[in-house]
């Protein structure tokens, strides 16, 4: 991977990616309203918001899959109104794996590398390397339908990383997995990020997931999404799910989020 920031943490300095007053619309409906957000080199930022608030729409804009209706999007200080596509290599991981069922695991990754302009001479080595990193190398010649949900999502992440992206966008990639598999995948993702430190924007509606993975958590409102609050995560890496400090921080953040989302927990029944 092409990330060059040390695994000890994100670099200081100018933002890698910056949004100023970004608004996104679907037809006449506003789904994202005046978002200000910065992603620094090597940083892992989680976008935490309720279902349907516009988190995925924001990623689509960044990837160049949807237009900006208002505001400014900048990449390393330069205007990037049409998103990052064509400027840098974007690794995009969707909620579902989106593997072509009529192509093998290896062929699915080849298609992504071809689209990203990776020289064909490098395909074989990259497929072996990234499937190995995600611990699914033995399934290179398998059809996606033969894999479990967790294995397919590992392949999806390997496909995104095989293009050696400059930035990674992840849209609730573990939301469809069972708790045990999702937990293992979160641990795997932290390991990969510590190795490569590629700037990553991760969408989730899970507070624990956001705190476990991210350097910063940006809390979004109900739709149309706007930034309510940004939290720095003060937990050292590597992180453990069993860490009492994580549990305490989660409890504090849950109370914070309930207030920000104008929700209250009713009495126990």
PAZAPA-4460 file (N, C-alpha, C; in steps of 0.05 Angstrom, whole numbers, plus 32768, in hexadecimal, padded with zeros to 4 digits):
% residues 269
    n_x    n_y    n_z   ca_x   ca_y   ca_z    c_x    c_y    c_z   seq   type   mol
   8011   7FE8   8000   8000   8000   8000   8011   8019   8000     1      X     A
   8007   802F   7FF6   8018   8046   7FF2   8018   8059   8009     2      X     A
   800A   8053   801F   800B   8065   8036   8027   8066   8041     3      X     A
   8030   807E   8049   804C   8081   8052   804D   808C   806E     4      X     A
   8036   8091   807B   8036   809C   8096   803C   8086   80AA     5      X     A
   804D   808B   80BD   8053   8076   80D1   803A   806D   80E0     6      X     A
   803B   8053   80E8   8023   8047   80F5   801D   8053   8110     7      X     A
   802F   8064   811B   802A   806F   8135   8013   8083   8136     8      X     A
   800A   808D   8120   7FF3   809F   8120   7FF4   80B1   8108     9      X     A
   7FDE   80C0   8103   7FDC   80D1   80EC   7FF0   80E8   80ED    10      X     A
   7FF9   80F1   80D6   800C   8107   80D4   7FFE   8121   80DA    11      X     A
   800D   8134   80E4   8002   814F   80E7   8005   815D   80CC    12      X     A
   7FFA   8176   80CB   7FFD   8185   80B2   7FE3   8189   80A4    13      X     A
   7FE4   8191   808B   7FCC   8197   807B   7FBB   817F   8077    14      X     A
   7FA1   8182   8075   7F8F   816B   8071   7F95   815E   8056    15      X     A
   7F91   8144   8055   7F92   8135   803C   7F79   813B   802C    16      X     A
   7F63   813C   803B   7F49   8140   802F   7F39   8153   8041    17      X     A
   7F2C   8167   8034   7F1E   817B   8044   7F03   8182   8037    18      X     A
   7EEE   8182   8048   7ED3   818A   803F   7ECB   81A3   804E    19      X     A
   7EC2   81B6   803F   7EB8   81D0   804A   7E9C   81D5   8041    20      X     A
   7E89   81D3   8053   7E6D   81D9   804D   7E61   81C8   8037    21      X     A
   7E6A   81AF   8036   7E61   819D   8020   7E44   8195   8024    22      X     A
   7E34   8199   800F   7E18   8191   800F   7E14   817D   7FF8    23      X     A
   7E04   8169   7FFE   7DFE   8154   7FEA   7DDF   8152   7FE7    24      X     A
   7DD6   8150   7FCE   7DB9   814D   7FCA   7DB3   8135   7FB8    25      X     A
   7D9C   8128   7FBE   7D90   8114   7FAC   7D77   8121   7FA0    26      X     A
   7D78   8127   7F87   7D62   8136   7F7A   7D5F   8150   7F89    27      X     A
   7D48   8156   7F95   7D44   816F   7FA3   7D47   816C   7FC2    28      X     A
   7D4F   8154   7FCA   7D51   814E   7FE7   7D6D   8151   7FF0    29      X     A
   7D72   8161   8005   7D8D   8164   8011   7D92   814D   8023    30      X     A
   7DA9   813E   801F   7DAF   8127   8030   7DC8   812D   8041    31      X     A
   7DD8   8140   8039   7DEF   8148   8049   7DEF   8167   8048    32      X     A
   7DF2   8173   8060   7DEE   8190   8062   7E06   819E   806E    33      X     A
   7E17   81AB   805E   7E2C   81BC   8068   7E41   81AF   8079    34      X     A
   7E4B   8198   806F   7E5F   8188   807F   7E7A   8195   807D    35      X     A
   7E87   8199   8094   7EA3   81A0   8096   7EB2   8188   80A1    36      X     A
   7EC7   817F   8093   7ED6   8167   809C   7EF2   8167   8090    37      X     A
   7F05   815E   80A0   7F21   815C   8096   7F2B   8140   809C    38      X     A
   7F3A   8135   8089   7F47   811B   808D   7F65   811F   8088    39      X     A
   7F75   811A   809D   7F92   811F   809B   7FA0   8106   8090    40      X     A
   7FB8   810A   8086   7FC8   80F3   807C   7FCB   80DE   8092    41      X     A
   7FC5   80C5   808B   7FC9   80AF   809E   7FB3   80AC   80B2    42      X     A
   7F9F   80BD   80B2   7F8B   80BD   80C7   7F74   80AA   80C0    43      X     A
   7F68   809F   80D5   7F50   808E   80D3   7F39   809D   80E1    44      X     A
   7F26   80A6   80D1   7F0F   80B5   80DB   7EF5   80A5   80D7    45      X     A
   7EE5   80A3   80EC   7ECB   8096   80EA   7EB5   80AA   80E9    46      X     A
   7EA3   80A6   80D6   7E8A   80B6   80D4   7E74   80A7   80E2    47      X     A
   7E6B   80B0   80F9   7E57   80A2   8109   7E3D   80B1   8106    48      X     A
   7E29   80A3   80FD   7E0F   80B0   80FA   7DF8   809C   80F9    49      X     A
   7DE0   80A4   80FE   7DC9   8092   80FD   7DC4   8088   80E0    50      X     A
   7DB6   8071   80DE   7DB0   8066   80C4   7DA1   807A   80B3    51      X     A
   7DA9   807D   809A   7D9A   808E   8087   7DA0   80AC   8089    52      X     A
   7DB5   80B3   8098   7DBB   80D0   809C   7DCA   80DD   8085    53      X     A
   7DD5   80CD   8073   7DE4   80D8   805C   7E02   80D1   805C    54      X     A
   7E0A   80BF   806E   7E27   80B8   8070   7E31   80AC   8056    55      X     A
   7E22   8099   804A   7E2A   808C   8031   7E2B   80A0   801A    56      X     A
   7E18   80B2   801A   7E17   80C7   8005   7E31   80D8   8005    57      X     A
   7E3B   80DD   801D   7E53   80ED   8020   7E6B   80DE   8014    58      X     A
   7E6D   80C4   8019   7E82   80B4   800D   7E80   80B3   7FEF    59      X     A
   7E67   80B2   7FE4   7E64   80B2   7FC7   7E6F   80CB   7FBB    60      X     A
   7E6A   80E2   7FC8   7E75   80FB   7FBE   7E94   80FB   7FBE    61      X     A
   7E9F   80F1   7FD4   7EBD   80F0   7FD6   7EC8   80DE   7FC0    62      X     A
   7EBB   80C9   7FBA   7EC5   80B6   7FA6   7EBF   80BF   7F8A    63      X     A
   7EB1   80D5   7F86   7EAA   80DF   7F6C   7E92   80D0   7F5F    64      X     A
   7E82   80C3   7F70   7E6B   80B4   7F66   7E51   80C5   7F67    65      X     A
   7E53   80DC   7F73   7E3C   80EE   7F75   7E46   810B   7F76    66      X     A
   7E37   811E   7F6C   7E41   813A   7F6B   7E3D   8148   7F86    67      X     A
   7E4E   815D   7F8A   7E4B   816F   7FA1   7E36   8184   7F99    68      X     A
   7E23   8189   7FAA   7E0E   819D   7FA5   7E16   81B8   7FAF    69      X     A
   7E29   81B9   7FC2   7E32   81D2   7FCD   7E4A   81CE   7FDF    70      X     A
   7E59   81E4   7FE3   7E71   81E2   7FF4   7E8A   81DB   7FE3    71      X     A
   7EA0   81D5   7FF1   7EB9   81D0   7FE4   7EC6   81B6   7FEE    72      X     A
   7ED1   81A7   7FDC   7EE0   818F   7FE2   7EFC   8193   7FD8    73      X     A
   7F10   818F   7FE9   7F2C   8193   7FE2   7F3D   817B   7FE8    74      X     A
   7F4F   8175   7FD5   7F63   8160   7FD9   7F7E   816D   7FDA    75      X     A
   7F8B   816A   7FF1   7FA5   8177   7FF5   7FA5   8195   7FED    76      X     A
   7F8F   81A2   7FF4   7F8D   81BF   7FEF   7F82   81C6   7FD4    77      X     A
   7F80   81B3   7FC1   7F76   81B9   7FA6   7F58   81B2   7FA4    78      X     A
   7F4A   81C2   7F95   7F2D   81BD   7F91   7F29   81A2   7F85    79      X     A
   7F16   8193   7F90   7F0F   8178   7F85   7EF1   8175   7F85    80      X     A
   7EE4   8187   7F76   7EC7   8189   7F76   7EBA   816E   7F6D    81      X     A
   7EC8   8160   7F5B   7EBD   8147   7F50   7EC5   812F   7F60    82      X     A
   7ED0   8133   7F78   7ED9   811C   7F88   7EF5   8114   7F82    83      X     A
   7EFD   80FE   7F8E   7F19   80F4   7F8D   7F1E   80E3   7F75    84      X     A
   7F0A   80D8   7F68   7F0E   80C6   7F51   7F1D   80D5   7F3B    85      X     A
   7F31   80C8   7F31   7F42   80D5   7F1C   7F59   80E5   7F27    86      X     A
   7F58   80EC   7F41   7F6E   80FA   7F4E   7F81   80E7   7F5C    87      X     A
   7F75   80D5   7F6A   7F84   80C1   7F7A   7F77   80A6   7F78    88      X     A
   7F85   8092   7F81   7F79   8077   7F82   7F68   8075   7F9C    89      X     A
   7F4E   806F   7F98   7F3C   806C   7FAE   7F35   804F   7FB3    90      X     A
   7F3A   8045   7FCB   7F30   802B   7FD3   7F15   802E   7FE0    91      X     A
   7F01   8022   7FD4   7EE5   8025   7FDE   7EDB   8009   7FE7    92      X     A
   7ED2   8007   8000   7EC7   7FEF   800A   7EAA   7FF4   8011    93      X     A
   7E98   7FE5   8004   7E7B   7FEA   8007   7E6F   7FDA   801E    94      X     A
   7E56   7FDF   8024   7E48   7FD0   8039   7E47   7FB3   8033    95      X     A
   7E42   7FAC   801A   7E43   7F90   8011   7E5C   7F8D   8000    96      X     A
   7E63   7F74   7FFB   7E7D   7F6E   7FEF   7E7E   7F77   7FD2    97      X     A
   7E68   7F75   7FC3   7E67   7F7D   7FA7   7E7B   7F6E   7F96    98      X     A
   7E80   7F55   7F9C   7E91   7F44   7F8B   7E80   7F38   7F75    99      X     A
   7E8B   7F38   7F5D   7E7D   7F2C   7F46   7E7C   7F0E   7F49   100      X     A
   7E64   7F02   7F4A   7E61   7EE6   7F50   7E6C   7ED4   7F3A   101      X     A
   7E6E   7EDE   7F22   7E78   7ECE   7F0B   7E96   7ED0   7F07   102      X     A
   7EA3   7EDE   7F1A   7EC0   7EE1   7F19   7ECC   7ED5   7F33   103      X     A
   7EE3   7ECA   7F31   7EF0   7EBF   7F49   7EF9   7ED6   7F5B   104      X     A
   7F02   7ECF   7F73   7F0C   7EE3   7F85   7F23   7EF3   7F78   105      X     A
   7F36   7EE4   7F6D   7F4D   7EF2   7F60   7F45   7F03   7F49   106      X     A
   7F32   7EFA   7F38   7F29   7F09   7F21   7F1A   7F23   7F2A   107      X     A
   7F0C   7F22   7F40   7EFF   7F3A   7F4A   7F13   7F4F   7F51   108      X     A
   7F29   7F47   7F5D   7F3E   7F5A   7F64   7F4D   7F64   7F4B   109      X     A
   7F50   7F53   7F37   7F5D   7F5B   7F1E   7F4D   7F72   7F11   110      X     A
   7F32   7F6F   7F11   7F21   7F83   7F05   7F25   7F9F   7F12   111      X     A
   7F27   7F9F   7F2D   7F2B   7FB8   7F3B   7F46   7FC4   7F34   112      X     A
   7F5B   7FB4   7F33   7F76   7FBE   7F2C   7F77   7FC8   7F10   113      X     A
   7F6A   7FBA   7EFD   7F6A   7FC4   7EE2   7F5C   7FDF   7EE0   114      X     A
   7F46   7FE3   7EEE   7F37   7FFC   7EED   7F48   8012   7EFA   115      X     A
   7F59   800B   7F0D   7F6A   801F   7F1A   7F84   8025   7F0B   116      X     A
   7F89   8016   7EF5   7FA1   801B   7EE6   7FBA   800D   7EF0   117      X     A
   7FB6   7FF9   7F01   7FCD   7FEA   7F0B   7FD9   7FD9   7EF5   118      X     A
   7FF3   7FDA   7EF0   7FFF   7FCA   7EDB   7FF9   7FAC   7EDF   119      X     A
   7FF1   7F9E   7EC9   7FEA   7F82   7ECB   8000   7F71   7ED6   120      X     A
   8019   7F79   7ED2   8030   7F6A   7EDC   8030   7F69   7EFB   121      X     A
   8022   7F7B   7F08   8021   7F7C   7F25   800A   7F6D   7F31   122      X     A
   7FF7   7F65   7F21   7FDE   7F5A   7F2B   7FE2   7F42   7F3D   123      X     A
   7FF1   7F2E   7F33   7FF4   7F15   7F41   8000   7F19   7F5D   124      X     A
   8015   7F29   7F5E   8022   7F2E   7F78   800F   7F3C   7F8B   125      X     A
   8001   7F4F   7F81   7FEF   7F5F   7F93   7FD8   7F4D   7F9D   126      X     A
   7FCD   7F3D   7F8C   7FB7   7F2B   7F94   7FC0   7F19   7FAA   127      X     A
   7FD8   7F0C   7FA7   7FE2   7EFB   7FBB   7FE8   7F0A   7FD5   128      X     A
   7FF3   7F22   7FD3   7FFB   7F31   7FEA   7FE2   7F3A   7FFB   129      X     A
   7FCE   7F45   7FED   7FB8   7F50   7FFC   7FA4   7F3B   8005   130      X     A
   7FA0   7F26   7FF6   7F90   7F10   8000   7F9E   7F03   8018   131      X     A
   7FB9   7F02   8017   7FC8   7EF7   802D   7FC5   7F09   8046   132      X     A
   7FC6   7F23   8042   7FC3   7F36   8059   7FA8   7F33   8066   133      X     A
   7F93   7F2D   8055   7F78   7F2A   8060   7F72   7F0C   8067   134      X     A
   7F86   7EFB   8064   7F84   7EDF   806C   7F6F   7ECF   805D   135      X     A
   7F6E   7ED5   8043   7F5B   7EC6   8031   7F6A   7EBE   8017   136      X     A
   7F84   7EBA   8018   7F94   7EB5   8000   7F8B   7E9A   7FF3   137      X     A
   7F82   7E87   8004   7F7B   7E6D   7FF9   7F62   7E6D   7FE8   138      X     A
   7F53   7E84   7FE8   7F3A   7E86   7FD9   7F3D   7E95   7FBF   139      X     A
   7F55   7E99   7FB7   7F5A   7EA9   7F9E   7F4A   7E9E   7F87   140      X     A
   7F4A   7E84   7F83   7F3C   7E78   7F6C   7F1F   7E70   7F71   141      X     A
   7F14   7E78   7F88   7EF9   7E71   7F90   7EE4   7E85   7F86   142      X     A
   7ECC   7E7B   7F83   7EB5   7E8C   7F7C   7EAC   7E9A   7F96   143      X     A
   7EA4   7EB3   7F94   7E9B   7EC1   7FAD   7E85   7EB3   7FBC   144      X     A
   7E72   7EA5   7FAE   7E5C   7E98   7FBB   7E66   7E81   7FCE   145      X     A
   7E7E   7E78   7FCA   7E89   7E62   7FDA   7E95   7E6C   7FF4   146      X     A
   7E97   7E87   7FF7   7EA3   7E92   800F   7E8E   7E9B   8023   147      X     A
   7E96   7E9C   803C   7E84   7EA7   8051   7E82   7EC5   804E   148      X     A
   7E6F   7ED1   805D   7E6C   7EEE   805C   7E85   7EFC   8065   149      X     A
   7E92   7EF3   807A   7EAA   7EFF   8083   7EC1   7EFD   806F   150      X     A
   7EC3   7EE5   8062   7ED8   7EE1   804E   7ED3   7EF3   8036   151      X     A
   7EBA   7EF6   802D   7EB4   7F08   8016   7EBC   7F25   801D   152      X     A
   7EB7   7F2D   8036   7EBD   7F49   803D   7EDB   7F4C   803F   153      X     A
   7EEA   7F38   8047   7F07   7F39   8047   7F11   7F3D   802A   154      X     A
   7F05   7F2E   8018   7F0D   7F31   7FFC   7F07   7F4D   7FF2   155      X     A
   7EF0   7F58   7FFA   7EE8   7F73   7FF2   7EFD   7F87   7FFB   156      X     A
   7F06   7F84   8014   7F1B   7F96   801E   7F35   7F92   800F   157      X     A
   7F3C   7F79   800A   7F55   7F73   7FFA   7F53   7F80   7FDF   158      X     A
   7F3C   7F7F   7FD2   7F38   7F8B   7FB8   7F3D   7FAA   7FBA   159      X     A
   7F33   7FB6   7FCF   7F37   7FD3   7FD2   7F54   7FDA   7FD6   160      X     A
   7F62   7FCA   7FE6   7F7E   7FCF   7FEC   7F91   7FC8   7FD6   161      X     A
   7F89   7FB6   7FC5   7F9B   7FAC   7FAF   7FA1   7FC2   7F9B   162      X     A
   7F91   7FD7   7F99   7F97   7FED   7F87   7FAB   8000   7F94   163      X     A
   7FB4   7FF9   7FAD   7FC6   800A   7FBC   7FBB   8026   7FBE   164      X     A
   7FA4   802A   7FCB   7F96   8043   7FCB   7FA5   8059   7FDA   165      X     A
   7F9F   8072   7FD1   7FA9   8089   7FE0   7F96   8090   7FF7   166      X     A
   7F7D   8088   7FF5   7F69   808D   8009   7F55   8076   8009   167      X     A
   7F4B   806E   8020   7F38   8058   8022   7F1D   8063   802D   168      X     A
   7F07   805C   801F   7EEC   8063   8028   7EDE   8049   802E   169      X     A
   7ED2   8047   8046   7EC5   802E   804E   7EA9   8035   8058   170      X     A
   7E96   8028   804C   7E7A   802E   8051   7E6D   8017   8061   171      X     A
   7E6E   8018   807B   7E63   8003   808D   7E6A   7FE7   8083   172      X     A
   7E83   7FE1   807F   7E8A   7FC7   8072   7E85   7FAF   8084   173      X     A
   7E81   7FB2   809E   7E7D   7F9B   80B0   7E61   7F9A   80BA   174      X     A
   7E4F   7FAA   80B1   7E34   7FAC   80BC   7E24   7F92   80B7   175      X     A
   7E2B   7F83   80A2   7E1C   7F6B   809C   7E28   7F52   80A8   176      X     A
   7E3D   7F55   80B8   7E4A   7F3D   80C3   7E41   7F38   80DF   177      X     A
   7E43   7F1F   80E8   7E3D   7F18   8103   7E51   7F25   8116   178      X     A
   7E4B   7F26   8130   7E5B   7F34   8143   7E78   7F2A   8144   179      X     A
   7E7B   7F0F   8145   7E96   7F04   8147   7EA6   7F0A   812E   180      X     A
   7E9A   7F06   8116   7EA9   7F0C   80FE   7EAF   7F2A   80FB   181      X     A
   7E9C   7F3A   8102   7EA0   7F57   8101   7EB7   7F60   8113   182      X     A
   7EB7   7F54   812B   7ECD   7F5B   813E   7EE8   7F53   8133   183      X     A
   7EEA   7F3C   8127   7F03   7F33   811B   7F0B   7F45   8104   184      X     A
   7EF8   7F4E   80F4   7EFE   7F60   80DD   7F07   7F7B   80E7   185      X     A
   7EFB   7F85   80FC   7F04   7F9F   8107   7F21   7F9D   8110   186      X     A
   7F28   7F87   811D   7F43   7F83   8127   7F56   7F82   810F   187      X     A
   7F4E   7F74   80FA   7F5E   7F72   80E2   7F62   7F8D   80D5   188      X     A
   7F4D   7F9D   80D4   7F50   7FB7   80C7   7F63   7FC9   80D6   189      X     A
   7F62   7FC9   80F1   7F75   7FD9   8100   7F92   7FD0   80FB   190      X     A
   7F96   7FB6   80F8   7FB1   7FAC   80F2   7FBA   7FB7   80D7   191      X     A
   7FA9   7FB6   80C3   7FB0   7FBF   80A8   7FB6   7FDD   80A8   192      X     A
   7FA6   7FEC   80B7   7FAA   8009   80B7   7FC3   8010   80C5   193      X     A
   7FCB   8002   80DA   7FE4   8008   80E8   7FFC   8002   80D6   194      X     A
   7FF9   7FEF   80C3   800F   7FE9   80B1   8012   7FFE   809C   195      X     A
   7FFB   8007   8090   7FFC   8018   8078   7FF6   8035   807E   196      X     A
   7FE4   803B   8091   7FDD   8056   8098   7FD2   8066   8081   197      X     A
   7FC2   805A   8070   7FB5   8069   805A   7F9D   8078   8066   198      X     A
   7F99   8092   8060   7F83   80A1   806B   7F68   8092   8064   199      X     A
   7F58   808F   8079   7F40   807E   8077   7F28   808D   8083   200      X     A
   7F12   808C   8074   7EF8   8097   807E   7EE5   807F   807F   201      X     A
   7EDB   807A   8097   7ECC   8062   809D   7EB0   806A   80A7   202      X     A
   7E9B   8061   8099   7E80   8067   80A0   7E75   8051   80B2   203      X     A
   7E67   8058   80C8   7E5C   8045   80DA   7E45   8051   80E9   204      X     A
   7E33   8040   80F4   7E20   804A   8108   7E24   803B   8123   205      X     A
   7E3C   802E   8125   7E43   8020   813E   7E57   8031   814E   206      X     A
   7E50   8039   8166   7E62   8049   8176   7E7B   803A   817D   207      X     A
   7E78   8021   8186   7E8F   8011   818D   7EA2   800D   8176   208      X     A
   7E97   8008   815E   7EA8   8004   8147   7EB7   801E   8141   209      X     A
   7EAA   8034   8142   7EB7   804E   813C   7ECE   8053   8150   210      X     A
   7EC9   804E   8169   7EDE   8053   817E   7EF5   8040   817C   211      X     A
   7EEF   8027   8174   7F04   8013   8172   7F17   8018   815B   212      X     A
   7F0C   8023   8145   7F1B   8025   812C   7F29   8041   8129   213      X     A
   7F1C   8056   8132   7F23   8071   8128   7F36   8080   8139   214      X     A
   7F44   8093   812D   7F52   80A8   813B   7F3F   80BE   8144   215      X     A
   7F2C   80C4   8133   7F17   80D8   8139   7EFC   80CD   8130   216      X     A
   7EE8   80D5   813F   7ECC   80CD   8138   7EBC   80E7   8133   217      X     A
   7EB1   80E9   811C   7EA0   8100   8115   7E83   80F7   8117   218      X     A
   7E74   8104   812A   7E58   80FD   812F   7E46   810E   811D   219      X     A
   7E36   8100   810E   7E24   810D   80FB   7E07   810D   8106   220      X     A
   7DF8   8120   80FD   7DDC   8122   8105   7DCA   8110   80F5   221      X     A
   7DB1   810E   80FD   7D9D   8102   80EB   7D9C   8112   80D1   222      X     A
   7D93   8105   80BB   7D94   8112   80A1   7D82   812B   80A0   223      X     A
   7D8A   813E   8090   7DA3   813F   8081   7DBB   8142   8093   224      X     A
   7DD0   8132   808E   7DE7   8131   80A0   7DF6   814B   80A3   225      X     A
   7DFC   8152   80BB   7E0E   8168   80C1   7E20   815F   80D9   226      X     A
   7E36   816B   80DD   7E49   8163   80F2   7E3E   816F   810D   227      X     A
   7E3A   815D   8120   7E32   8165   813B   7E4A   8169   814D   228      X     A
   7E5D   8156   814B   7E74   8156   815D   7E8A   8145   8153   229      X     A
   7EA3   814B   815A   7EBA   813A   8153   7EC8   8132   816C   230      X     A
   7ECD   8118   816E   7EDB   810D   8186   7EF6   8102   817E   231      X     A
   7F0B   810A   818C   7F25   80FD   818A   7F24   80E3   819B   232      X     A
   7F2E   80CD   8191   7F2E   80B4   819F   7F49   80B1   81AE   233      X     A
   7F49   80B2   81C9   7F62   80B3   81D8   7F6D   8097   81DE   234      X     A
   7F66   8083   81CF   7F6F   8068   81D5   7F88   8061   81C6   235      X     A
   7F9C   8055   81D3   7FB5   804D   81C6   7FB0   8036   81B3   236      X     A
   7FC1   8033   819F   7FC0   801C   818D   7FD8   800A   8193   237      X     A
   7FD5   7FF0   818F   7FBE   7FE2   8185   7FA8   7FE1   819A   238      X     A
   7F8F   7FDF   8191   7F78   7FDF   81A3   7F6D   7FC3   81A6   239      X     A
   7F60   7FBF   81BD   7F54   7FA5   81C3   7F36   7FA9   81C9   240      X     A
   7F26   7F97   81BF   7F09   7F99   81C5   7F04   7F97   81E3   241      X     A
   7F15   7F88   81F2   7F11   7F84   820E   7F1B   7F9B   8220   242      X     A
   7F26   7FAF   8214   7F33   7FC5   8223   7F1D   7FD3   8234   243      X     A
   7F20   7FD5   824E   7F0C   7FE3   825F   7F0A   8001   8257   244      X     A
   7F20   800C   824E   7F20   8028   8245   7F0D   802C   822D   245      X     A
   7F0C   8018   821B   7EFA   801A   8205   7EDD   8019   820E   246      X     A
   7ED7   8007   8221   7EBC   8005   822B   7EB3   801F   8239   247      X     A
   7EC5   802B   8248   7EBF   8044   8256   7EBA   805A   8241   248      X     A
   7ECB   805C   822D   7EC8   8070   8219   7EAE   806C   8209   249      X     A
   7EA7   8053   8204   7E8E   804D   81F6   7E76   8057   8206   250      X     A
   7E76   8052   8220   7E60   805A   8231   7E5D   8079   8231   251      X     A
   7E74   8087   8233   7E73   80A4   8232   7E68   80AE   8217   252      X     A
   7E72   80A1   8201   7E6A   80AA   81E7   7E4D   80A4   81E1   253      X     A
   7E43   808D   81EB   7E26   8087   81E7   7E15   809D   81F3   254      X     A
   7E1C   80A5   820C   7E0D   80BB   8218   7E0F   80D5   8208   255      X     A
   7E27   80DA   81FD   7E2B   80F2   81ED   7E1A   80F1   81D4   256      X     A
   7E1A   80D9   81C6   7E0B   80D6   81AD   7DED   80D8   81B2   257      X     A
   7DE4   80CC   81C8   7DC7   80CE   81CE   7DBF   80EB   81D1   258      X     A
   7DCF   80FB   81DD   7DC9   8118   81E0   7DCA   8125   81C4   259      X     A
   7DDF   8120   81B5   7DE2   812D   819B   7DCB   8125   8188   260      X     A
   7DC1   810D   818A   7DAC   8104   8178   7D90   8108   8184   261      X     A
   7D90   8116   819B   7D76   811C   81A8   7D67   8103   81AF   262      X     A
   7D75   80EF   81B9   7D69   80D6   81C1   7D6D   80D3   81DF   263      X     A
   7D5B   80C4   81EC   7D5E   80BD   8208   7D59   80A0   820B   264      X     A
   7D67   8094   821E   7D62   8078   8224   7D4B   8076   8238   265      X     A
   7D36   8068   8231   7D20   8065   8244   7D26   8052   825B   266      X     A
   7D15   8051   826E   7D19   803F   8285   7D19   8022   827D   267      X     A
   7D28   8012   828B   7D29   7FF5   8285   7D0E   7FE9   828A   268      X     A
   7D06   7FD6   8279   7CEC   7FC9   827C   7CEF   7FAF   828A   269      X     A
***
